[in-house]
Amino acid sequence: MTTGPERDLSVSDVREHWQTMVELGEALPGTDLATAADGLRAATWPADTRFAPIVIDTDIGGDPDDALALVAAARHQPDLTLVLTADETGGTRSGAGQRARFARWLLDNVGRADVATVAGASAGGTDYFCVEGLTPAGVAGQPSGPAAVLDSVRELCRNTDGPIRWVGMAPMGNLAHIVEHAPELAARLQVTQMGGALNYRHPDRAEHNIRLDVDAARQVLAAVADGRLARPRLVTSDVTFTPQIGVDADHPIHRTLAAAAEEDSGGWASILAAHLDHWYASNYPSTLQHDALTLSAALGLPFVRSAATTVVLDEIGRMSTAPAGAPVRLSASADYPAFMTWLGTALDPATPAGAALPAHVLPAHVARRPA
């Protein structure tokens, strides 16, 4: 059963609603509201994830939306801690681990040497890689393989208490491996995943991130259904596939990055501008910001509206709702103009790293980290 779409609530929103309900119950003793208020007082607060560590699971190096999302996170989210790569390149495509090397170079140029990178799951020979020649030869290969993925997440869990925000921008091989081999780690993860579609634009196949590793997606949804993994938020292609979040060569984001590249040919803006130009030349004239929109949802920003439902996958990975499916929060709509304003501000080199975004973009309850 699907409920109506609603803006995803932050913990601050929940607390505000809780207080209102308790006060109403106190004002109306002997009523059902008073009984509900008694229950609310005894309730356990949901975990506050606003400042929880962030893991980004990405197939960076293909569509540039991954790289744009990573830079937005690296510049403005001090809690970004770990980057894993999926659909990782193998020996037949520019050598193994090239996505992780590109991520490492990009993070270093943003000034985030503190963020660990690991070359994770491969989905086989990938056709989605368009940054050949951009990463300097001196950038070393990164730790790689399933064991390295588990070790990196274990270390993160040892170094912090509470939930971990997992932002999935790729096929779900890394997440499936954690669910299968380290369920105690999976229990800590609050997953926001780009993937799936109820009405995919190609009815004969599954959405891209699911299609590349259907078995992994099945494992993840099975873990949700049996309680090993908390209910994830899925940001689907139904919501992300729109020209309203496209960045082409004439878009202000590209123009801003290209202008910055002319002034600083070795900086992160020049890397993004070159990546975009490679994509336009070899793939499509625009890149849709699927992954940055997913990032915004994981950060609790108010752009994506979701609805609770249950979903299943058919034999080739196509998604549909079903009463006996895995419980998820499925994207229903998004405020695209506000989102693009946020993204453009986050990626503007003139915006200082870590700066608060304009008040007209974010609501008052989205707070910066306390001093």
Residue pairs with C-beta under 8 A, 6 or more apart in sequence:
1 309
1 310
1 323
2 307
2 308
2 309
2 321
2 330
3 307
3 308
3 309
4 307
5 305
5 306
5 307
5 332
5 333
6 305
6 306
6 307
7 302
7 305
8 233
8 297
8 300
8 302
8 304
8 305
8 306
8 329
9 17
10 50
10 300
10 365
10 366
11 45
11 46
11 47
11 48
11 49
11 50
12 365
12 367
13 365
14 45
14 46
15 45
16 365
18 40
18 43
21 33
21 36
21 37
21 40
22 37
22 40
22 41
24 33
24 37
25 31
25 33
25 34
25 35
25 36
25 37
25 38
25 40
26 34
26 37
28 34
47 162
47 163
47 190
49 162
49 163
49 165
49 190
49 300
50 300
50 367
51 79
51 369
52 79
52 160
52 162
52 163
52 164
52 165
52 190
53 79
53 81
53 82
53 156
53 160
53 164
53 165
54 73
54 77
54 79
54 80
54 81
54 82
54 164
54 165
54 167
54 298
55 81
55 82
55 83
55 84
55 153
55 156
55 164
55 165
55 166
55 167
55 189
56 69
56 70
56 73
56 80
56 82
56 83
56 84
56 167
56 169
56 295
57 84
57 85
57 86
57 120
57 166
57 167
57 168
57 169
57 170
57 172
57 174
57 175
58 66
58 69
58 70
58 83
58 84
58 85
58 86
58 99
58 103
58 169
58 170
58 291
59 66
59 85
59 86
59 87
59 88
59 99
59 126
59 128
59 169
59 170
59 171
60 66
60 67
60 70
60 83
60 85
60 99
60 102
60 103
60 106
60 169
61 67
61 89
61 98
61 99
61 102
61 103
61 128
61 129
61 130
61 131
62 87
62 126
62 128
62 129
62 130
63 128
63 279
63 283
63 287
63 288
63 290
64 247
64 272
64 275
64 276
64 279
64 287
65 169
65 287
65 288
65 289
65 290
65 291
65 292
66 169
66 170
66 291
67 102
67 106
67 271
67 272
67 275
68 247
68 253
68 272
68 287
68 289
68 291
68 292
68 343
68 347
69 169
69 289
69 291
69 292
69 294
69 295
70 83
70 103
70 106
70 107
71 106
71 110
71 268
71 272
71 346
71 347
72 292
72 295
72 343
72 346
72 347
73 80
73 167
73 295
74 80
74 106
74 107
74 110
74 111
74 112
74 115
75 110
75 346
75 347
75 351
75 353
75 354
76 346
76 353
76 354
76 355
76 357
77 299
78 354
78 369
79 165
79 369
80 112
80 115
81 115
81 116
81 156
82 115
82 116
82 117
82 118
82 152
82 153
82 156
83 100
83 103
83 107
83 115
83 116
83 117
83 118
84 117
84 118
84 120
84 149
84 152
84 174
85 97
85 99
85 100
85 103
85 117
85 118
85 119
85 120
85 170
86 120
86 121
86 122
86 123
86 170
86 171
86 172
86 173
86 174
86 213
87 99
87 121
87 122
87 123
87 126
87 128
87 170
87 171
87 173
87 212
87 213
88 96
88 97
88 98
88 99
88 100
88 119
88 120
88 121
88 122
88 126
88 144
89 95
89 96
89 97
89 98
89 99
89 122
89 126
89 129
90 96
90 122
90 124
90 125
90 126
92 125
93 125
93 126
93 129
94 129
94 132
96 119
96 141
96 144
97 119
97 141
97 142
97 144
98 129
98 131
98 132
98 135
99 119
99 129
100 117
100 118
100 119
100 120
100 141
100 142
100 144
101 119
101 135
101 139
101 140
101 141
101 142
102 131
102 134
102 135
103 117
103 142
104 117
104 139
104 140
104 142
105 135
105 136
105 139
105 271
106 268
106 271
107 113
107 115
107 117
109 266
109 267
109 268
109 271
110 268
110 353
111 353
116 152
117 142
117 143
118 142
118 143
118 144
118 148
118 149
118 152
119 141
119 142
119 143
119 144
119 145
119 148
120 144
120 145
120 146
120 148
120 149
120 173
120 174
120 177
121 146
121 149
121 171
121 173
121 174
121 177
121 213
121 216
122 173
123 171
123 173
123 212
123 213
130 275
130 278
130 279
130 282
130 283
131 275
131 278
134 271
134 274
134 275
134 278
143 151
143 152
146 177
146 181
149 174
149 177
149 178
150 177
150 178
150 181
150 182
150 185
153 164
153 178
153 182
153 185
154 182
154 185
156 164
157 164
157 185
157 188
162 188
163 188
163 189
163 190
164 188
164 189
164 190
165 190
165 192
165 298
166 175
166 189
166 190
166 191
166 192
166 193
166 298
167 192
167 294
167 295
167 298
168 175
168 191
168 192
168 193
168 194
168 195
168 209
168 294
169 194
169 209
169 290
169 291
169 294
169 295
170 209
171 195
171 209
171 210
171 212
171 213
171 216
171 217
172 193
172 195
172 209
172 210
172 213
172 216
172 217
172 219
172 220
173 213
173 216
175 186
175 189
175 191
175 193
175 216
175 220
176 213
176 215
176 216
176 217
176 219
176 220
178 185
178 186
178 189
179 186
179 219
179 220
179 223
179 228
179 229
180 219
183 223
183 228
186 223
186 228
186 229
187 228
187 229
187 230
189 229
189 230
190 230
191 220
191 229
191 230
191 232
191 233
192 232
192 233
192 235
192 294
192 295
192 297
192 298
193 209
193 220
193 232
193 233
193 234
193 235
193 294
194 209
194 234
194 235
194 240
194 290
194 291
194 293
194 294
195 207
195 208
195 209
195 210
195 217
195 234
195 235
195 236
195 237
196 207
196 209
196 210
196 217
196 234
196 236
196 237
196 311
196 319
196 330
197 206
197 207
197 236
197 237
197 238
197 241
197 319
198 236
198 238
198 319
198 320
198 321
198 330
199 238
200 206
200 207
200 237
200 238
200 318
200 319
201 237
201 241
203 318
205 211
205 316
205 317
205 318
206 214
206 313
206 316
206 317
206 318
206 319
207 236
207 237
207 317
207 319
208 237
209 217
210 217
210 313
210 317
210 319
211 316
211 317
214 313
214 316
214 317
217 313
217 317
218 313
218 317
220 229
220 232
221 311
221 312
221 313
221 325
221 326
221 328
222 326
223 229
224 230
224 231
224 232
224 326
224 327
224 328
225 325
225 326
225 327
231 308
231 327
231 328
231 329
232 328
232 329
233 297
233 298
233 306
233 328
233 329
233 331
234 311
234 328
234 329
234 330
234 331
235 290
235 293
235 294
235 297
235 304
235 331
236 319
236 330
236 331
237 290
238 331
239 293
239 304
239 331
239 332
239 333
239 334
240 288
240 289
240 290
240 293
240 294
240 331
240 334
241 288
241 290
242 288
242 336
243 286
243 288
244 336
244 337
244 340
245 288
245 289
245 290
245 292
245 293
245 336
245 339
245 340
246 286
246 287
246 288
246 289
247 253
247 254
247 276
247 286
247 287
247 288
247 289
248 254
248 280
248 285
248 286
248 287
249 276
249 277
249 280
249 285
251 286
252 344
253 343
253 344
253 347
254 273
254 276
256 269
256 344
256 347
256 348
256 349
257 269
257 270
257 272
257 273
257 276
257 347
257 349
258 273
260 267
260 269
260 270
260 273
260 349
261 267
261 269
261 270
261 273
261 274
264 270
267 349
269 349
272 347
276 287
279 287
280 286
289 339
289 340
289 343
292 339
292 343
293 303
293 304
293 334
293 339
296 303
296 304
296 339
296 342
296 343
297 303
297 304
297 306
297 331
300 366
301 339
301 342
301 362
301 366
302 335
302 338
302 362
302 363
302 366
303 334
303 335
303 336
303 338
303 339
303 342
304 331
304 333
304 334
305 331
305 332
305 333
305 334
306 329
306 330
306 331
306 332
307 329
307 330
307 332
308 327
308 328
308 329
308 330
309 321
309 325
309 327
309 328
309 329
309 330
310 321
310 322
310 323
310 324
310 325
310 326
310 327
310 328
311 319
311 320
311 321
311 322
311 325
311 326
311 328
311 330
312 319
312 320
312 321
312 322
312 324
312 325
312 326
313 319
314 320
338 361
341 358
341 360
341 361
342 357
342 361
342 362
345 351
345 357
345 358
345 361
346 357
356 362
356 368
